[in-house]
Amino acid sequence: MYQIVRTVSACLALFLGSALIGNLWLVALDAISLGNAALGLIFLLLALGLMGDQRLSLVLTALACAPALLSPPVSGEVNIVTLGQYLLFGLCVLLIIIHPRYRSLNKA
């Protein structure tokens, strides 16, 4: 179950990164849109880290989702990227909690 949830979170991070970068084609180029694209690049790199088995990528991904958690949407409506960040944060916290810390004992 752990590996399946981790793979789902990697796919979700990949989707979020692609969506944030792809948003450049839909909006005017300004500092906010370029900042969102930079966050998308970070999510793409974190998706590569989530394909591994270390906890550092889980913690960094949860921290990358922090801006969406700390600032409510201005317009009042929540888009799919914000919902994806909420879901990714929840998955990362779940994976940090259920991380198999003693894998070498289970192999014996």
ABEGO torsion letter per residue (X at the ends): XAAAAAAAAAAAAAAAAAAAAAAAAABBBBAAAAAAAAAAAAAAAAAAAAABABAAAAAAAAAAAAAAAABBBAAGBBBAAAAAAAAAAAAAAAAAAABBABAAAAAX
